[in-house]
């Protein structure tokens, strides 16, 4: 999805391959943390963390 967004000009990324690895790693880690609840994590907070990564790494094009 990120690759398509860059290809269609929706946003840009200096390191798209690195972004996808970091996104997957964060998503996996948050899923495990959510499942184990150690430390406690709710779905809203997990989504907020993922969205922050997206906003930080993918720049919207004007």
Backbone as numpy.savetxt, mean C-alpha at the origin, in Angstrom:
# Nx Ny Nz CAx CAy CAz Cx Cy Cz
-2.53 -3.60 -10.64 -3.35 -2.43 -10.64 -2.46 -1.17 -10.64
-1.40 -1.20 -9.85 -0.49 -0.05 -9.82 0.17 0.15 -11.18
0.58 -0.93 -11.79 1.22 -0.85 -13.11 0.25 -0.25 -14.14
-1.00 -0.66 -14.09 -1.99 -0.13 -15.02 -2.22 1.36 -14.77
-2.26 1.77 -13.49 -2.45 3.18 -13.17 -1.32 4.04 -13.69
-0.09 3.54 -13.60 1.06 4.27 -14.13 0.96 4.31 -15.66
0.66 3.18 -16.28 0.56 3.10 -17.74 -0.52 4.02 -18.29
-1.61 4.18 -17.55 -2.72 5.03 -17.99 -2.55 6.48 -17.58
-1.44 6.78 -16.88 -1.17 8.16 -16.50 -1.93 8.67 -15.29
-2.50 7.77 -14.52 -3.23 8.17 -13.32 -2.29 8.69 -12.24
-1.12 8.07 -12.13 -0.12 8.47 -11.16 1.24 8.02 -11.64
2.27 8.44 -10.93 3.63 8.05 -11.29 4.32 7.43 -10.08
5.37 6.69 -10.37 6.13 6.05 -9.32 7.58 5.99 -9.76
8.49 6.34 -8.85 9.92 6.26 -9.16 10.42 4.82 -9.09
9.72 3.96 -8.37 10.17 2.58 -8.16 8.93 1.68 -8.02
8.28 1.42 -9.14 7.03 0.65 -9.11 7.24 -0.78 -8.62
8.32 -1.42 -9.04 8.59 -2.78 -8.57 8.80 -2.80 -7.06
9.57 -1.85 -6.57 9.79 -1.74 -5.13 8.51 -1.45 -4.38
7.67 -0.58 -4.95 6.38 -0.27 -4.32 5.54 -1.52 -4.16
5.46 -2.34 -5.20 4.61 -3.54 -5.12 5.12 -4.51 -4.05
6.45 -4.62 -3.93 7.02 -5.48 -2.89 6.68 -4.93 -1.51
6.88 -3.62 -1.32 6.59 -3.00 -0.02 5.11 -3.07 0.32
4.24 -2.87 -0.67 2.80 -2.94 -0.43 2.41 -4.35 0.00
2.91 -5.35 -0.72 2.57 -6.74 -0.39 3.09 -7.10 1.00
4.31 -6.67 1.31 4.88 -6.98 2.62 4.08 -6.32 3.74
3.70 -5.07 3.55 2.90 -4.38 4.56 1.53 -5.03 4.70
0.89 -5.34 3.58 -0.43 -5.98 3.63 -0.36 -7.33 4.34
0.65 -8.12 4.02 0.82 -9.43 4.68 1.04 -9.26 6.18
1.93 -8.34 6.52 2.22 -8.10 7.94 1.01 -7.61 8.71
0.27 -6.70 8.11 -0.93 -6.18 8.77 -1.99 -7.28 8.92
-2.11 -8.14 7.91 -3.08 -9.24 7.99 -2.73 -10.18 9.14
-1.46 -10.49 9.28 -1.04 -11.36 10.40 -1.27 -10.68 11.75
-0.93 -9.40 11.80 -1.15 -8.66 13.05 -2.63 -8.60 13.39
-3.47 -8.39 12.38 -4.93 -8.34 12.59 -5.43 -9.69 13.09
-4.94 -10.75 12.49 -5.36 -12.10 12.87 -4.94 -12.45 14.29
-3.70 -12.13 14.63 -3.17 -12.48 15.95 -3.57 -11.49 17.03
-3.92 -10.27 16.62 -4.26 -9.19 17.57 -3.15 -8.95 18.58
-1.91 -9.00 18.07 -0.75 -8.77 18.94 0.24 -7.89 18.19
0.23 -6.60 18.35 -0.70 -5.80 19.16 -2.04 -5.65 18.44
-3.07 -5.25 19.17 -4.40 -5.10 18.58 -4.40 -4.18 17.35
-5.13 -4.59 16.32 -5.24 -3.81 15.09 -6.63 -4.03 14.52
-7.33 -2.93 14.22 -8.63 -3.08 13.57 -8.50 -2.84 12.07
-9.51 -3.21 11.33 -9.48 -3.12 9.87 -9.30 -1.68 9.42
-9.95 -0.75 10.06 -9.85 0.66 9.68 -8.40 1.16 9.80
-7.73 0.81 10.87 -6.34 1.23 11.05 -5.42 0.56 10.02
-5.67 -0.70 9.73 -4.86 -1.40 8.72 -5.02 -0.72 7.36
-6.23 -0.37 6.99 -6.47 0.32 5.72 -5.80 1.68 5.71
-5.80 2.36 6.84 -5.16 3.67 6.94 -3.65 3.54 6.67
-3.04 2.50 7.22 -1.61 2.28 6.99 -1.33 2.00 5.50
-2.15 1.17 4.88 -1.97 0.87 3.46 -2.18 2.11 2.61
-3.20 2.89 2.92 -3.46 4.11 2.15 -2.32 5.11 2.29
-1.73 5.19 3.46 -0.61 6.11 3.66 0.57 5.70 2.78
0.84 4.41 2.70 1.91 3.94 1.83 1.63 4.32 0.38
0.40 4.10 -0.06 0.01 4.43 -1.44 0.19 5.92 -1.70
-0.32 6.74 -0.79 -0.23 8.19 -0.97 1.21 8.68 -0.96
2.06 8.02 -0.18 3.46 8.41 -0.08 4.25 8.01 -1.34
3.95 6.86 -1.88 4.78 6.31 -2.96 4.24 6.53 -4.37
2.94 6.70 -4.52 2.38 6.90 -5.85 1.91 8.34 -5.96
2.50 9.07 -6.86 2.17 10.49 -7.03 1.07 10.65 -8.07
0.02 11.38 -7.69 -1.05 11.64 -8.64 -0.57 12.64 -9.69
-0.94 12.38 -10.90 -0.58 13.30 -11.97 -1.71 14.31 -12.13
-1.34 15.53 -12.42 -2.34 16.61 -12.58 -2.96 16.59 -13.94
